[in-house]
Amino acid sequence: MNLTVTIDDETLRRARIRALGQGTSVNAVVRQFLESYAGAEKEQEARSRLVRLARASQATSGKAGRSWSREDLYAERLRRPRRTR
């Protein structure tokens, strides 16, 4: 699909120079922006669904709760000497 946009000459000239410096085109930059802009609503809805699922989750650490700490999980690893590269 084609889209016609009116942009003043100086703005377009600067945009072309910047796009060239980035190894792309103004057309590609505008396309990427519009894809991101149009998809933002989908991303927000996906985040909202994830939050709803997390809040509705019945997952727990058990009746006693978590019995370990982050330090416990990494204790063995922390006692090992660091590898040299």
C-alpha distances in whole Angstrom, upper triangle without the diagonal:
4,7,10,13,17,19,23,24,26,24,21,24,25,22,22,25,25,22,24,27,25,24,20,17,16,13,14,16,13,11,15,16,13,13,17,17,15,17,20,21,21,24,26,26,27,30,31,31,33,36,36,37,39,41,42,43,47,47,50,52,55,58,59,56,55,58,57,55,53,56,58,54,55,58,59,56,57,61,60,60,56,55,55,53
4,7,10,13,16,19,20,23,21,18,21,22,19,19,23,23,20,22,25,24,22,19,16,14,11,13,15,12,11,15,15,13,14,18,17,16,19,21,23,23,25,27,28,29,31,33,34,35,37,38,39,41,43,44,45,49,49,52,54,57,60,61,58,57,60,59,57,54,57,59,56,56,60,60,57,58,62,61,61,57,56,56,53
4,6,10,13,16,17,20,18,15,19,20,17,18,21,21,19,21,24,23,22,19,16,13,10,13,14,10,10,14,14,11,14,17,15,15,18,20,21,23,24,26,27,29,30,32,33,35,36,38,39,41,42,43,45,49,49,52,54,57,60,61,57,56,59,58,56,54,57,59,56,56,59,60,57,58,62,61,61,57,56,56,53
4,7,10,13,14,17,16,13,17,19,16,17,20,21,19,21,24,23,23,19,16,13,11,14,15,12,12,16,15,13,16,19,17,17,21,23,24,25,27,28,30,31,33,34,36,37,39,40,42,43,45,46,48,52,52,54,57,60,62,63,60,59,62,60,59,56,59,61,58,58,62,62,59,60,64,63,62,59,58,58,55
4,6,10,12,14,12,11,14,16,14,15,18,18,17,20,22,22,22,19,15,12,11,14,14,10,12,15,14,13,16,18,16,17,20,22,23,25,26,27,29,31,32,33,35,37,38,40,41,43,44,46,47,51,51,54,56,59,61,62,59,58,61,59,57,55,57,60,57,57,60,61,58,59,62,61,61,58,57,56,54
4,7,9,12,10,10,13,15,13,15,18,19,18,20,23,23,23,20,17,13,13,17,16,13,15,18,16,16,19,21,19,20,24,24,26,28,29,30,32,34,35,36,38,40,41,42,44,45,47,48,50,54,54,56,58,61,64,65,61,60,63,61,59,57,59,62,59,59,62,63,60,61,64,63,63,59,59,58,55
4,6,8,7,6,10,11,10,12,15,15,15,18,20,20,21,19,15,12,13,16,14,12,15,18,16,16,20,21,19,21,24,24,26,29,29,30,33,34,35,36,39,40,41,42,44,45,47,49,50,54,54,56,58,61,63,64,60,59,62,60,58,55,58,60,58,57,61,62,59,59,62,61,61,57,56,56,53
4,6,6,6,9,10,11,12,15,16,16,18,20,21,22,20,17,14,15,18,17,15,19,21,19,19,23,24,22,24,27,28,30,32,32,33,36,37,38,39,42,43,43,45,47,48,49,52,53,57,57,59,60,64,66,67,63,62,64,62,60,57,60,62,60,59,62,64,60,60,64,63,62,59,58,57,54
4,6,5,6,9,10,10,12,14,15,16,18,20,21,19,16,13,15,18,17,16,19,21,20,21,24,25,24,26,29,30,32,34,34,35,38,39,40,42,44,45,46,48,49,50,52,54,55,59,58,60,62,65,68,68,65,63,66,64,61,58,60,63,61,60,63,64,61,61,64,63,62,58,57,56,54
4,5,5,6,9,10,11,12,14,15,17,19,20,19,16,13,16,19,17,17,20,22,20,22,25,25,24,27,30,30,32,34,34,35,38,39,39,41,44,44,45,47,49,49,51,53,54,58,58,59,61,64,67,67,63,62,64,62,59,56,58,61,59,58,61,62,59,59,62,61,60,56,55,54,51
4,5,5,6,9,10,11,12,14,15,17,18,16,14,11,14,16,14,13,17,18,17,18,21,22,21,23,26,26,28,31,30,31,34,35,35,37,40,40,41,44,45,46,47,49,51,54,54,56,57,61,63,63,60,58,61,59,56,53,55,58,56,55,58,59,56,56,59,58,57,54,53,52,49
4,5,5,6,9,10,10,12,14,15,16,14,11,8,11,13,12,12,15,17,16,17,20,21,20,23,25,26,28,30,30,31,34,35,35,38,40,40,41,44,45,46,47,50,51,54,54,56,57,61,63,64,60,58,61,59,56,53,56,58,56,55,58,59,56,56,59,58,57,54,53,52,49
4,5,5,6,9,10,11,12,14,15,14,12,10,13,15,14,14,18,19,18,20,23,23,23,26,28,28,31,33,33,34,37,38,38,40,42,43,44,46,48,48,50,52,53,57,56,58,59,63,65,66,62,60,63,60,58,54,56,59,57,55,59,60,56,56,59,58,57,53,52,51,48
4,5,5,6,9,10,11,12,14,13,12,10,14,15,13,14,17,18,17,19,22,22,22,25,27,27,30,32,31,32,35,36,36,38,41,41,42,44,46,46,48,50,51,55,54,55,57,60,63,63,59,57,60,57,54,51,53,56,54,52,56,57,53,53,56,55,54,50,49,48,45
4,5,5,6,8,10,11,12,11,9,6,10,11,9,10,14,14,14,16,18,19,19,21,23,24,27,28,28,29,32,33,33,35,37,38,39,41,43,43,45,47,48,51,51,52,54,57,60,60,56,55,57,55,52,49,51,54,51,50,54,54,51,51,54,53,52,49,48,47,44
4,5,5,6,9,10,10,9,7,6,9,11,10,11,14,15,15,17,20,20,21,23,25,26,29,30,30,31,34,35,35,38,39,40,41,44,45,45,47,49,50,53,52,54,56,59,62,62,58,57,59,57,54,51,53,55,53,52,55,55,52,52,56,54,53,49,48,47,44
4,6,5,6,9,10,10,9,9,13,13,12,14,17,17,18,20,22,22,23,26,27,28,31,32,31,33,36,36,36,39,41,41,42,45,46,46,48,51,51,54,53,55,56,60,63,63,59,57,59,56,54,50,52,55,52,51,54,55,51,51,54,53,52,48,47,45,42
4,5,5,6,9,9,9,9,12,12,10,13,16,15,15,18,20,20,21,24,25,25,28,29,28,30,33,33,33,36,38,38,39,42,43,43,45,47,48,51,50,51,52,56,59,59,55,53,55,53,50,47,48,51,49,47,50,51,48,48,51,50,48,45,44,42,39
4,5,5,6,5,5,6,9,9,7,10,13,12,13,16,17,18,19,21,22,23,27,27,27,29,32,31,32,34,36,36,38,40,41,41,44,46,46,50,48,50,51,55,58,58,54,52,54,52,49,46,48,51,48,47,50,51,47,47,51,49,48,44,43,42,39
4,5,5,6,6,8,11,11,11,14,16,15,17,19,20,21,23,25,26,27,30,31,30,32,35,35,35,38,39,39,41,44,44,44,47,49,49,52,51,53,54,57,60,60,57,55,57,54,52,48,50,52,50,48,51,52,48,48,52,50,49,45,43,42,39
4,6,8,9,11,14,13,12,16,18,17,18,21,22,22,23,26,27,27,31,31,30,32,35,35,35,38,39,39,40,43,44,44,46,48,48,52,50,52,52,56,59,59,55,53,55,52,49,46,48,50,48,46,49,49,46,46,49,47,46,42,41,39,36
4,6,8,10,13,11,10,14,15,14,15,18,19,18,21,23,23,24,28,28,27,29,32,31,31,34,36,35,37,40,40,40,43,45,45,48,47,48,49,53,56,56,52,50,52,49,46,43,45,47,45,43,46,47,43,43,46,45,44,40,38,37,34
4,7,10,12,10,11,14,15,14,16,19,19,20,22,24,24,25,29,29,28,30,33,32,33,36,37,36,38,41,41,41,44,46,46,49,48,50,50,54,57,57,54,51,53,51,48,45,46,49,46,44,48,48,44,45,48,46,45,41,39,38,35
4,7,8,7,7,11,11,11,13,16,16,17,19,21,21,23,26,26,25,28,31,30,31,34,35,35,37,39,40,40,43,45,45,48,47,49,50,53,57,57,53,51,53,51,49,45,47,49,47,45,49,49,45,46,49,48,47,43,42,41,37
4,5,5,6,9,10,11,12,14,15,17,18,20,21,23,26,26,26,28,31,31,31,34,36,36,38,40,41,41,44,46,46,49,48,51,52,55,58,59,55,53,56,53,51,48,50,52,49,48,52,52,49,49,53,51,50,47,45,44,41
4,5,5,6,8,10,10,12,14,15,16,18,20,21,24,25,25,27,29,30,30,33,35,35,37,39,40,41,43,45,45,49,48,50,52,55,58,59,55,53,56,54,51,48,51,53,50,49,53,53,50,50,54,53,52,48,47,46,43
4,5,5,6,9,10,11,12,14,15,16,18,20,23,23,24,26,28,28,30,32,33,34,36,38,39,40,42,44,44,48,47,50,51,55,58,58,55,53,56,54,52,49,51,53,50,50,53,54,51,51,55,53,53,49,48,47,45
4,5,5,6,9,10,10,12,14,15,16,18,21,21,21,24,26,26,27,30,31,31,33,36,36,37,39,41,41,45,44,47,48,51,55,55,52,50,52,50,48,45,48,50,47,46,50,50,47,48,51,50,49,46,44,44,41
4,5,5,6,9,10,11,12,14,15,16,20,20,20,22,25,25,26,28,30,30,32,34,35,36,38,40,40,44,43,45,47,50,53,54,50,48,51,49,47,44,46,48,46,45,48,49,46,46,50,49,48,45,43,43,40
4,5,5,6,9,10,10,12,14,15,18,19,19,21,24,24,25,27,29,30,31,33,35,36,38,39,40,44,44,46,48,51,54,54,51,49,52,50,48,45,48,50,47,47,50,51,48,49,52,51,51,47,47,46,44
4,5,5,6,9,10,10,12,14,17,17,18,20,22,22,24,26,27,28,30,32,33,34,36,38,38,42,42,44,46,49,52,53,49,48,51,49,47,44,47,49,46,46,50,50,47,48,52,50,50,47,46,46,43
4,6,5,6,8,10,10,12,15,16,15,18,20,20,21,24,25,25,27,30,30,31,33,35,36,39,39,41,43,46,49,50,46,45,47,45,44,41,43,45,43,42,46,47,43,44,48,47,47,43,42,42,40
4,5,5,6,8,10,10,14,15,15,16,19,20,20,23,24,25,26,29,30,31,33,34,35,39,39,41,43,46,49,49,46,44,47,46,43,41,44,46,43,43,46,47,44,45,49,48,48,44,44,44,41
4,5,5,6,8,10,12,13,14,16,18,19,20,22,24,25,26,28,29,31,32,34,35,39,39,41,43,46,49,50,47,45,49,47,45,43,46,48,45,45,48,49,47,47,51,50,50,47,46,47,44
4,5,5,6,8,11,11,12,14,16,16,18,20,21,22,24,26,27,28,30,32,33,36,36,39,41,44,47,48,44,43,46,44,43,40,43,45,42,42,46,47,44,45,49,48,48,45,44,44,42
4,6,5,6,9,10,10,12,14,14,15,18,19,20,22,24,25,26,28,29,30,34,34,36,38,41,44,45,41,40,43,42,40,37,40,42,40,40,43,44,41,42,46,45,46,42,42,42,40
4,6,5,8,10,10,11,14,15,16,18,20,21,22,24,25,26,28,30,31,35,35,37,39,43,45,46,43,42,45,43,42,39,42,44,42,42,46,47,44,45,49,48,48,45,45,45,43
4,6,7,8,10,11,13,14,16,17,18,20,22,23,24,26,28,29,30,34,34,37,39,42,45,46,43,42,45,44,43,40,44,45,43,43,47,48,45,46,50,50,50,47,47,47,45
4,5,5,6,9,10,11,13,14,15,17,19,20,21,23,25,26,27,31,31,34,36,39,42,43,39,39,42,41,39,37,40,42,39,40,43,44,42,43,47,46,47,44,44,44,43
4,5,5,6,9,10,11,12,14,15,17,18,20,21,23,24,26,29,30,32,34,37,40,41,38,37,40,39,37,35,38,40,38,38,42,43,41,42,45,45,46,43,43,44,42
4,5,5,6,9,10,10,12,14,15,16,18,20,21,22,24,28,29,31,34,37,39,40,37,37,40,39,38,36,40,41,39,40,43,45,43,43,47,47,48,45,45,46,45
4,5,5,6,9,10,10,12,14,15,16,18,20,21,22,26,27,29,32,35,37,39,36,35,38,38,37,35,38,40,37,38,42,43,41,42,46,45,46,44,44,45,43
4,5,5,6,9,10,11,12,14,15,17,18,20,21,25,25,27,30,33,35,36,33,32,36,35,33,31,35,36,34,35,38,40,37,38,42,42,43,40,40,42,40
4,5,5,6,9,10,11,12,14,15,17,18,20,24,24,27,29,32,34,35,32,32,35,34,33,31,35,36,34,35,39,40,38,39,43,43,44,42,42,43,42
4,5,5,6,9,10,10,12,14,15,16,18,22,23,26,28,31,33,35,32,32,35,35,34,32,36,37,35,36,40,41,40,41,44,44,46,43,44,45,44
4,5,5,6,9,10,11,12,14,15,16,20,20,23,26,29,31,33,30,29,33,32,31,30,33,34,32,33,37,38,36,38,41,41,43,40,41,42,41
4,5,5,6,9,10,11,12,14,15,19,19,22,24,27,29,31,27,27,30,30,28,27,31,32,30,31,34,36,34,35,39,39,41,38,39,41,40
4,5,5,6,9,10,11,12,14,18,19,21,24,27,29,30,27,27,31,31,30,29,32,34,32,33,36,38,37,38,41,42,43,41,42,44,43
4,5,5,6,9,10,10,12,16,17,20,23,25,27,29,26,26,30,30,30,29,32,33,31,33,36,38,37,38,41,42,43,41,42,44,43
4,5,5,6,9,10,10,14,14,17,20,22,25,27,23,23,27,27,26,25,29,29,27,29,32,34,33,34,37,38,40,38,38,41,40
4,5,5,6,9,10,13,14,16,19,22,24,25,22,22,26,26,25,24,28,29,27,29,32,34,33,34,37,38,40,38,39,41,41
4,5,5,6,9,12,14,16,20,22,23,25,23,23,27,27,27,27,31,31,30,32,35,37,36,37,40,41,43,42,42,45,44
4,5,5,6,10,11,14,17,19,21,24,21,21,25,25,26,25,29,29,27,30,33,35,34,35,38,39,41,40,41,43,43
4,5,5,9,9,11,14,17,19,21,18,18,22,22,22,22,26,26,24,27,30,31,31,32,35,36,38,37,38,41,41
4,6,8,10,12,15,17,19,20,18,19,22,23,23,23,27,28,26,29,32,34,33,34,37,38,41,40,41,43,44
4,7,9,12,15,17,18,21,18,20,23,25,25,26,29,29,28,31,33,35,35,36,39,40,43,42,43,46,46
4,5,9,12,14,16,18,16,17,20,21,22,23,26,26,25,27,30,32,32,33,36,37,40,39,40,43,43
4,6,10,11,12,15,13,15,19,20,22,23,26,25,24,27,30,31,32,33,36,37,40,39,41,44,44
4,7,9,11,13,11,12,16,17,18,19,23,22,20,24,26,28,28,29,32,33,36,36,37,40,41
4,5,8,10,7,9,12,14,15,17,20,19,18,22,24,26,26,28,30,32,35,34,36,39,40
4,7,7,5,5,8,10,12,14,17,16,15,19,21,22,23,25,27,29,32,32,34,37,38
4,6,5,7,9,12,15,17,20,18,18,21,23,25,26,27,29,31,34,35,37,40,41
4,6,9,10,14,17,19,22,20,20,24,25,27,29,29,31,33,37,37,39,43,44
4,7,7,11,14,17,19,17,18,22,22,24,26,27,28,31,34,35,37,41,42
4,6,9,11,14,17,15,16,19,20,23,24,25,27,29,32,33,35,38,40
4,6,8,11,13,12,12,16,17,19,20,21,23,25,28,29,31,34,36
4,7,10,12,10,11,14,15,17,19,19,21,24,27,28,30,34,35
4,7,8,6,7,11,11,14,15,16,17,20,23,24,26,30,32
4,5,5,7,9,10,13,14,14,16,19,21,22,24,28,30
4,5,5,6,8,12,12,11,14,16,19,19,21,24,26
4,5,5,6,9,10,9,11,14,16,17,20,23,25
4,6,5,8,10,10,11,14,17,18,21,24,27
4,6,8,8,10,12,13,17,17,19,23,25
4,6,5,6,9,10,13,13,16,19,21
4,5,5,6,9,12,13,16,20,22
4,5,5,7,10,12,14,18,21
4,5,5,8,9,11,15,17
4,5,8,9,12,15,18
4,7,9,12,15,18
4,6,9,12,15
4,6,9,13
4,6,10
4,6
4
